[in-house]
């Protein structure tokens, strides 16, 4: 599923951002590789096919977490509020809950689990609390209306026997994902409290295998969101499905760079395509990291 998403093209900044775009184009295996990068403080942005709608897998959980963060700030939800799990919530794949004995978790617990290990069962419980309509409404308010959560996480997707089940968990564009991260970095997600909460959850993510993989950084460094002198911090959310690798996040260095990179390919191409996709995302990550480390104006 690869479709164009109408909307204004982002402004392309100077050569720094153009170098990031050039990294996207260097690939030998046929795959769709979309990217959007935003210099949070400078305001420039660039993209490559960033308005193309593609499957984004669990990267879309950022939108769900943003809505929960908003409700925690407004008091509509409480962090200590208990949430009993249902049989429909429980799925396998990424996460820990389906391996643990607990059947009641707090809203706060579910958020940390969703952000840190992309827990699918926690995701379903949170989505049941807030509803997909609310996530779509938030996406529209943030100017990221192309990002859509179509369904809860399932062990099996729609088949000819179950055509009512959506074939994908979520779709969106690199521009949509980067926009949500940029809002959080600028404290404009809903409020500074909402923005800070989402970024702290993102900083707990344990998957640094895509954009940050080749960047020199300590994923457990204290002091977030202040990076160490001359160093980088990473707060991100990844997504993995057959034929999909996605990474959306914030690099904090001399500059703050919000980014989203999504690779999509035909699984019939075999494991070589997956390796090429991961390699391409990591190459883009190196360009993004170099940009984040370079002081503005240089």
N, C-alpha and C positions, 0 to 999 in steps of 0.2 A: 504494500500500500504506500505509494509515493505520489502525492498530489500537491500542486502549488497552493500556497496560502496567500491570498491577496493582502497587500499592505505596503506601506512605504519602505523603500530600501533604506537601510541604515547609512548614516554618513560614514564615509571611509576617511580615516584620519591620515596621519603622515606615514612615513616609511615603516615605522615600528609596527603599526597594525597591518600594513601591507605585507610585511614579512610573515606574519601569522597566516594571512590568507594564502600566501605562496606555499606554505607548508601543507595546506589542505590539498593542493593540486598535485603534489608529488605522490603518486600511487600507481601501481602497475596492474592490480587486480580490479576488475569491474565491480564497483560498489558505490552506493550513494553515501557521500561523506559531507555532512552539513556542519557549519560552524558559525557561531556568533561570539564576538569578543567586545567588551565594553570597558573603556577606561573610565572607571567609576567617578573619579574626581575631575578628570580632564574633559569628560563628556563625549569624546570621540568614540566611534564604534565601527566595526567592520563585520562583514559576513560573507560566507560562501554558501550559496543555496540555502540561506538561513530562513527563507520563507516557504521552503518545501515541507509539507506535512509528511512525517514518517512515524513509524512506531518508536516510542521512546521508553517503553518498559518501565522499570521502577523509578526512573528519573522523575516521572510525573508525581511520585509521592511527595515531592517538594510542595506541590500545590495543595495536597491534603494537609500536610504539616503546617503550611501557612494559614489555612483556614482554622485549624485547631489552635494555633498560636493566637490568632485573632480572638477566638472565643475565650481563651484563657485570660486574655487581657481585659475583655469586656465583662468577665464574670459569668458568661453563659455556660462555661464549663469550669470545673475546679481541678487542679492538678492532682489532688488527692482523692478525687471522686472514683469509687470502685466501678469497674466494668466487668461483669461476668461474661465469659466467653460463651458463644453459642456453637453448636455443631457446624453451622454454616460458615462461621468465622474461620474455623480451623482448616488450614491447608498446609501442604508441605513446601518444598523448595527452600528459598532463603529464610533464615531466621532461626530462633531458638525455642520459641514457646511450644511448638509442637513436639519438642523433645523434653520439655519440662513438665512438672506435675501440677503447677499452679493453674487454677481455672478462673481466678479473679485477679485482675491487674488494675492499677490506677491509670487514669488518663495520662499522667506524667510518665509512668513506666512504659506505656504503649508508644508514646512519642519517642522516647529514648531508644526503644527497641527498633522502631521503624527507621529512625535516622541512622543508627549505628550499624545494624546488621541487616537492614532492609527486611525486617520480619514481616512475612506475608500475613500471618494470623493477626498480628498487631495492627497491620494496615487495614484488614477487613473490619476489625472491631472499631477502629477510628472512623472508617468510612460509614459504618452503620450508624455511628453517633451523629455525624454531621450531614451525611447524604451527598450524593453526586451533584444535585442541583446547586447546593451551596458552593461546591468547588468551582463549578462552571461560572457562577455569578461572580466569584472572587476573581477568576481569571479575566473575565470581561472588564472588571473595574481596574485591573492592573495593566490593561492593554495587552493581555496575553491570551486572547479569546480562542486562538487556535489550539491551545493545550486543553485536551479533554480526557477525563477519566471515564471510560465507557462502561466499566463493570468492576465488580469486586475481583480480587485475585482468585483464580481457580486452579485446581490441579489439572483440569482438562478444559480446553477451549471449545468453541462451537464446532460441531461436526454436522454431517448431513442428517444424522439422527437427532441433533439438537440445534436446529438452525436459529433458535431464539437467543442463543448464547452469543454475545459479541465475539468476533474472532481475535480481538486484541484488548488488552487491559487499558492501554492509553496510547493516544497519538498526539503529536504536536510538532512544533518547529523549534529549531535551535534559538531563533529569535525570542520565542515565548519563554523558553526555559531561562535564557540569559536575562530577560526582563525581570523575572521574579527574583533572581539573585541580585540584580542591580538595585531593585527596590529595597531588598533587605539591607544591602550595604549602605544605602542612602537613608535608611530609617524611614522610608516612605511606604513600607509594606501595608501598614495600617497605622502604626504608631512606633516610636522608638522601641518600646517594650516588645511589641510583636516581632519587629525586625531582629532585635537582639536575641530573642528566644529561638527563632528559626536558625540563625547563624550558629548559636551554641550547639543546637542539635546537629547541624551539618558538620561542625568541627569534630563531633564524636564518631563520624563515619569511619569504619575500619577498612573500607575498600579504596585503596590508593593505587590500583593496578592499571589505571587508564591514563588520564591526563597527568597526574602527579608522579607516575611510575619512575621516570628518569630524572626527576627534579630532586636536588639536594634539599631535604627538609626533614624536620623531626615531627612526625604526626602526633606526638604526645607532648610537644613543647608547652610549657606553662605560659601564662600571660596573654592568651587569646583575648582580644583581637590584635594585640600589639606584636608585630614580628620581631625576632631577634635582630640585632644590628647586622645589616648586610645579608639577612636570610629571608626565608619564605615561610609562611603558614598557609595551609590549605583547608578550606571548609567546602565539602562537596557532597553530592548525591549521585550515585551511579545507577545504571539500569542494565540488566542482562536478560535477553530472551534469545531463542534460536533466530539467527540472522540479525540480531540487534546488539549493539553496544552503545551506551550513552553515558555521558558524564557532564554534569552541570555544577558549577561551583564558583568559589571566590579565591583568588590568589592574593595574598597580602604580602607585599614587599615594599620597595620604594614607592610603588604605585599599587593601587587596588584594581584588580582586573576581574570582572565578572565574565564568565564564559559558559558556553554550552557546545559540546561536540557530540554528534550522533552519527554512527555508522550503521548502514542497513544494506544487506546483501541477500542474494538468493542462496539458501542453504544447500541447493543442489550443487553449488560450486565446491562444496567440501571444506575440509579443515584449512586448506590453504587460504581461503577467503577470510575465515575468522582470524587467522594469524596476520593477514595483511591489514585487516580492519584495526586490530589492536595496535599493530606497528604504526599505522597512519595516525591514530589518535595520540599515541605517545609522542610522535614527531611533532604534531601540533602542540602538544603539551610543552615540549621543549621551547618552542617559539613563544608560547604564552608565558612560560616561566622567565625567559630572558626579558620579555617586555615588563613583567612585574618587578624585576630586579633593577630595571633601568630608571634612574630618576627622571621625572618629567622634564621635557625640554632637551633631552640628550638622545 
